[in-house]
Amino acid sequence: MKIKKYILIILFCCFAVTNITAHIVSVRILTTKVISSFIFSPLSGMYNVYGDGKLIESCDASAIYQMSLDNDSILLKTFEKNIGKYKSIKFYGTETDPSFKLRAVIPETKIRTYDGNLEAGISQDKKQLLLINKVELESYIAGVVESESGTKATSEYYKCQAILCRTYLLSHFNRHIAESFEVCDDVHCQAYLNRSRDIDIIKAVHETKGIVVVDNDLNLITAAFHSNCGGQTVNSQDVWSVSTSYLKSIKDTFCLNQPHAKWKREISLEDWKSYLQLKHKYPLNDSLKFNSAMSFSQPNGRAIYFTDKNLKIPLKTIRSDFQLKSTYFSVQQKAEIIVFNGRGYGHGVGMCQEGAMQMSKLNYTFKDILQFYYKDVNLIDLSALNYFRME
């Protein structure tokens, strides 16, 4: 184990790049939509069009195809002609770095652009089209980084996000394997809304190619992150009932003056009382309990339960029921109104994105940032990780 730790230190500094990241990822796109018709057009490069595995024709950026669900088949057509009906249709690029644009017609969506190839099939219940983007892993990571972070952060921050998104992907590859794809484009896996064309993001992904985060047992970590922790992150077991050695609560002053550091929500006093009594059997007839329920606060950091742990009302339950931005809130009664004064946005586990962005602006490196939010972890190249696991 000493040898492993020594090599990990070397890898932490050198980051040898491996071809393993050339893996093609199968991503279901437009996951949250029930698609019955869409339009496809090449953006760059030539594409071959296949119907049920047979080559139909080739096309360039001047071509526009529409595919529509027609009972148990997909009708493929252009504006000039109907081409035919198929069980599956594939658009595969014939040149390096092909890309395409896509827009759903039913229901209507905005145009999205993607790198790589597209496969269209029919769901098992025959009620919708399934669209699968076959994309090179690092191109997918760049798209996720932009979708999760936007395009106004620093290079060091993008490196953090790229490493975490890559780690998350590789630890969740089998999440949708029974559905014939690997990950979806929704927050259930990771947000993936478009290919990235941002130069800083693409550069950050390239410069961290193949790098992932592992714990001291060489296991890929749960690469959790959230928008803003409000000044203190959360232990993993307080949210998901699973304790880890690296997802520990820490004080974080970097995010305190950021956009999502504070929030407010108001509800009626009667709604609050009814909620506590009907759902949680909260004893509001007890004057002490009543006062606690009307003036709850978290002055010494994040709590787990509301007012009294013996009553077993997890703050995460209240957050979910009222769709609050976080569990880090106080409750204050003002006449017939209950005011939630909250801090932070998200579950609070792992990296605080706005805190990490601020750290990067203060010239902390991506290594500094990741080691601040995740305890006792190592950055390692995938080739070395596989080497150790084969021993």
C-alpha positions in Angstrom: 0.0 0.0 0.0 3.0 2.3 0.6 4.0 1.8 -3.0 0.5 2.7 -4.2 0.5 5.9 -2.2 3.9 6.9 -3.4 2.8 6.4 -7.0 -0.4 8.3 -6.3 1.7 11.3 -5.3 3.6 11.2 -8.5 0.4 10.9 -10.5 -1.1 13.8 -8.6 1.7 16.0 -10.0 2.2 14.5 -13.4 -1.2 13.3 -14.7 -0.2 10.8 -17.4 -3.0 10.7 -20.0 -4.5 7.5 -21.2 -6.4 6.4 -24.3 -9.0 4.8 -22.1 -11.0 8.1 -22.2 -11.6 7.5 -25.9 -14.6 5.5 -24.8 -17.9 6.3 -26.6 -20.7 7.2 -24.2 -24.3 6.3 -25.0 -26.5 9.2 -23.7 -30.2 9.3 -24.0 -31.1 12.9 -24.9 -34.3 14.9 -24.4 -35.0 12.4 -21.6 -37.8 14.4 -20.0 -39.8 14.8 -23.2 -42.1 12.3 -24.8 -40.9 12.7 -28.3 -43.0 11.5 -31.2 -41.4 13.6 -34.0 -38.1 15.4 -34.5 -35.8 17.0 -37.1 -32.1 16.1 -37.6 -29.5 17.9 -39.7 -25.7 17.6 -39.8 -23.8 20.6 -38.5 -20.3 19.5 -39.6 -19.0 16.6 -41.5 -20.7 13.9 -43.6 -23.1 11.4 -42.1 -24.2 7.9 -43.3 -27.9 7.2 -42.8 -28.9 3.7 -41.8 -32.3 2.1 -41.5 -32.6 -1.2 -39.7 -28.8 -1.6 -40.1 -28.8 -1.0 -43.9 -27.1 2.0 -45.5 -29.8 4.3 -47.0 -27.8 7.3 -48.1 -25.1 9.8 -47.1 -25.7 13.5 -46.3 -24.0 16.7 -45.5 -25.0 20.0 -43.7 -27.5 20.8 -46.4 -29.7 17.8 -45.5 -32.7 18.0 -43.2 -34.5 14.8 -42.1 -37.7 14.4 -40.1 -38.5 11.3 -38.1 -42.0 10.6 -36.7 -43.5 7.7 -34.7 -45.9 5.8 -36.9 -47.5 3.0 -34.9 -44.6 0.6 -34.3 -42.2 2.1 -36.9 -40.3 5.4 -37.5 -41.2 7.3 -40.7 -38.1 8.9 -42.2 -38.6 11.7 -44.7 -37.1 14.9 -46.1 -39.1 17.9 -47.2 -39.0 16.4 -50.7 -39.9 12.8 -50.2 -40.8 9.9 -47.8 -37.8 7.6 -47.6 -39.4 4.7 -45.7 -40.4 3.2 -42.4 -37.9 1.5 -40.0 -37.6 0.1 -36.5 -34.4 2.0 -35.9 -32.5 4.8 -37.7 -28.9 5.7 -37.2 -26.8 8.7 -38.3 -23.1 7.9 -38.2 -20.4 10.4 -39.0 -17.9 9.5 -41.7 -15.3 12.1 -40.8 -13.4 13.2 -37.7 -15.4 15.2 -35.1 -18.8 15.1 -36.7 -21.6 17.2 -35.1 -25.3 17.6 -35.7 -28.3 19.7 -34.7 -31.7 18.4 -33.5 -35.1 19.8 -32.7 -38.1 18.0 -31.4 -41.3 18.8 -33.3 -43.8 17.0 -31.1 -43.5 18.3 -28.4 -41.7 21.4 -29.7 -38.3 22.2 -28.3 -35.4 24.6 -29.1 -32.6 23.5 -31.4 -29.8 21.6 -29.6 -26.4 20.7 -31.0 -24.3 17.6 -30.2 -21.0 16.0 -31.1 -20.8 12.4 -32.4 -23.6 10.2 -33.7 -27.3 9.7 -33.2 -29.5 6.6 -32.9 -33.3 6.7 -32.9 -35.4 3.8 -31.7 -38.8 3.1 -30.3 -39.7 2.7 -26.6 -40.9 -0.7 -25.4 -44.4 0.6 -24.9 -44.3 2.0 -28.5 -45.4 5.5 -27.3 -42.3 7.5 -27.9 -39.0 7.8 -29.7 -35.8 7.1 -27.9 -32.9 9.3 -29.0 -29.4 8.2 -28.1 -26.3 10.4 -28.7 -23.2 8.3 -29.2 -20.4 10.7 -28.2 -16.7 10.5 -27.2 -16.3 10.6 -23.5 -14.4 13.9 -23.2 -16.8 15.7 -25.5 -19.6 14.5 -23.3 -17.8 15.8 -20.2 -17.4 19.2 -21.8 -21.1 19.4 -22.5 -21.9 18.4 -19.0 -19.5 21.0 -17.5 -21.2 23.8 -19.5 -24.7 22.5 -18.6 -23.9 22.3 -14.9 -21.7 25.4 -14.6 -22.5 27.9 -17.4 -19.8 29.8 -19.3 -18.7 32.5 -16.9 -16.3 30.7 -14.5 -12.6 30.4 -14.5 -10.3 27.8 -16.0 -9.4 26.3 -12.6 -13.0 25.9 -11.7 -13.8 24.2 -15.0 -11.0 21.8 -14.2 -12.6 20.9 -10.9 -16.0 20.4 -12.5 -14.6 18.3 -15.4 -12.8 16.0 -13.0 -16.0 15.6 -10.8 -18.2 15.0 -13.9 -15.8 12.4 -15.3 -15.7 10.7 -11.9 -19.4 10.7 -11.6 -19.9 9.3 -15.1 -17.5 6.5 -14.6 -19.0 5.4 -11.3 -22.6 5.4 -12.8 -22.0 3.8 -16.2 -24.4 1.0 -15.6 -27.3 3.1 -14.3 -29.4 2.6 -17.5 -27.8 -0.5 -19.0 -31.0 -2.4 -19.0 -32.5 0.3 -21.2 -29.8 0.0 -23.8 -28.0 3.2 -23.0 -25.5 4.2 -20.3 -26.7 7.6 -18.9 -29.5 10.1 -19.5 -29.2 13.8 -20.0 -31.3 14.8 -17.0 -30.2 15.5 -13.4 -30.9 11.9 -12.6 -27.5 11.3 -14.1 -25.9 14.7 -15.1 -27.3 17.6 -17.0 -26.2 17.4 -20.7 -28.0 20.0 -22.8 -25.7 20.7 -25.7 -22.2 20.2 -27.0 -19.8 22.8 -25.6 -18.1 25.3 -27.8 -16.6 27.3 -24.9 -12.8 27.5 -25.4 -12.1 27.7 -21.7 -14.2 24.6 -20.9 -12.8 22.5 -23.7 -9.3 23.4 -22.7 -10.0 22.6 -19.0 -11.4 19.2 -20.0 -8.4 18.5 -22.3 -5.9 19.5 -19.6 -7.5 17.1 -17.1 -8.2 14.3 -19.5 -8.5 10.9 -17.8 -8.2 12.4 -14.3 -10.7 11.1 -11.6 -11.0 11.4 -7.9 -10.6 8.2 -5.7 -10.6 7.6 -2.0 -7.7 5.9 -0.1 -8.9 2.5 -1.2 -8.7 3.5 -4.8 -12.5 3.6 -5.2 -14.1 6.3 -7.3 -15.7 8.8 -5.0 -19.4 9.9 -5.0 -18.6 13.1 -6.8 -21.4 15.1 -5.3 -21.7 18.9 -5.8 -24.4 21.6 -5.3 -24.9 25.2 -6.1 -24.3 26.9 -2.7 -23.9 25.4 0.8 -24.8 28.7 2.7 -21.6 28.6 4.7 -21.4 24.9 5.7 -21.5 21.7 3.7 -23.3 18.6 4.9 -22.2 15.1 5.9 -23.3 12.5 3.3 -25.1 10.4 5.9 -27.3 13.4 6.9 -28.8 13.5 3.4 -28.5 10.0 2.0 -27.9 7.9 5.2 -24.6 6.7 3.7 -21.4 7.6 5.5 -18.2 8.2 3.6 -14.7 9.1 4.6 -14.5 12.1 2.3 -18.0 13.8 2.2 -17.8 15.5 5.6 -19.3 18.8 6.7 -16.9 21.7 6.6 -17.2 25.5 7.1 -17.1 27.4 3.9 -16.8 31.2 3.9 -16.1 31.5 0.2 -19.8 31.2 -0.9 -21.3 33.6 1.6 -21.6 36.6 -0.6 -22.6 34.7 -3.8 -25.9 34.9 -5.6 -27.5 31.8 -4.0 -26.2 32.4 -0.5 -29.6 33.6 0.9 -33.2 33.1 0.1 -36.7 33.7 1.7 -40.0 31.9 1.5 -43.3 32.8 3.1 -46.4 30.6 3.9 -49.5 31.1 5.9 -49.4 30.3 9.6 -52.4 28.0 9.2 -50.7 26.0 6.4 -47.7 25.5 8.6 -49.7 24.4 11.6 -51.8 22.0 9.5 -48.6 20.5 8.0 -47.0 19.9 11.3 -50.1 18.5 12.9 -51.5 16.4 10.1 -48.3 14.9 8.6 -46.0 14.8 11.6 -48.4 14.7 14.6 -46.5 17.7 16.0 -47.8 18.6 19.5 -48.7 22.2 19.0 -51.0 22.1 22.1 -47.8 22.1 24.1 -46.8 25.7 24.5 -43.1 25.0 24.6 -43.3 22.9 21.4 -45.5 25.5 19.8 -43.0 28.3 20.4 -40.2 26.1 19.1 -42.1 25.4 15.9 -42.7 29.1 15.4 -39.1 30.3 16.0 -36.7 27.6 14.8 -33.1 28.5 13.9 -29.7 26.9 13.3 -27.3 29.3 15.0 -24.5 26.7 15.5 -24.4 25.3 12.0 -26.5 22.8 10.1 -29.0 20.7 12.0 -30.6 17.4 10.9 -33.9 17.5 12.6 -36.5 20.2 13.1 -36.7 21.6 16.7 -36.4 18.3 18.5 -34.6 15.1 17.4 -37.0 13.0 19.5 -39.8 14.1 17.1 -37.9 12.8 14.1 -38.9 15.4 11.5 -35.9 15.5 9.2 -35.2 18.9 7.7 -34.7 17.3 4.3 -38.4 16.2 4.5 -39.6 19.7 5.2 -37.4 21.0 2.4 -38.9 18.4 -0.1 -42.5 19.0 1.0 -42.3 22.8 0.6 -39.8 22.8 -2.3 -37.3 24.9 -0.3 -33.9 25.7 -1.7 -32.0 24.0 1.1 -32.4 22.6 4.6 -30.3 25.4 6.1 -33.2 27.7 7.2 -34.8 29.4 10.2 -38.5 29.8 10.9 -40.0 33.0 12.2 -43.7 33.9 12.8 -44.8 37.3 11.7 -48.5 37.7 12.6 -50.4 35.2 10.3 -47.3 34.5 8.2 -44.4 32.0 8.6 -41.1 33.2 7.1 -38.4 30.8 6.1 -35.1 32.6 6.0 -32.7 30.3 4.2 -29.1 29.9 3.3 -27.6 28.0 0.3 -29.1 26.1 -2.6 -29.0 22.4 -3.0 -28.4 19.3 -0.9 -25.1 20.7 0.5 -23.0 17.6 0.1 -19.6 17.8 -1.6 -18.3 20.7 -3.6 -20.1 24.0 -3.3 -20.0 25.4 -6.8 -20.3 29.1 -6.0 -17.7 28.6 -3.2 -15.4 26.8 -5.6 -15.8 29.5 -8.2 -14.9 32.2 -5.7 -11.8 30.1 -4.6 -10.7 29.9 -8.2 -11.0 33.7 -8.5 -8.7 34.0 -5.4 -6.1 32.0 -7.3 -6.6 28.6 -5.6 -5.8 25.8 -7.9 -8.2 23.0 -8.9 -6.2 20.7 -6.6 -6.6 23.1 -3.7 -10.3 23.3 -4.3 -11.0 19.6 -4.6 -9.0 18.9 -1.4 -10.9 21.6 0.5 -14.3 20.1 -0.3 -13.4 16.3 -0.3 -11.3 14.9 2.6 -8.6 12.3 2.1 -8.9 11.9 -1.6 -6.5 11.4 -4.5 -6.4 12.6 -8.1 -5.3 9.8 -10.3 -5.2 8.9 -14.0 -7.5 6.2 -15.2 -4.7 4.0 -16.6 -3.0 3.9 -13.1 -6.3 3.2 -11.5 -6.9 0.2 -13.7 -3.3 -1.0 -13.2 -3.7 -1.0 -9.4 -7.1 -2.8 -9.6 -5.5 -5.6 -11.7 -2.9 -6.3 -9.0 
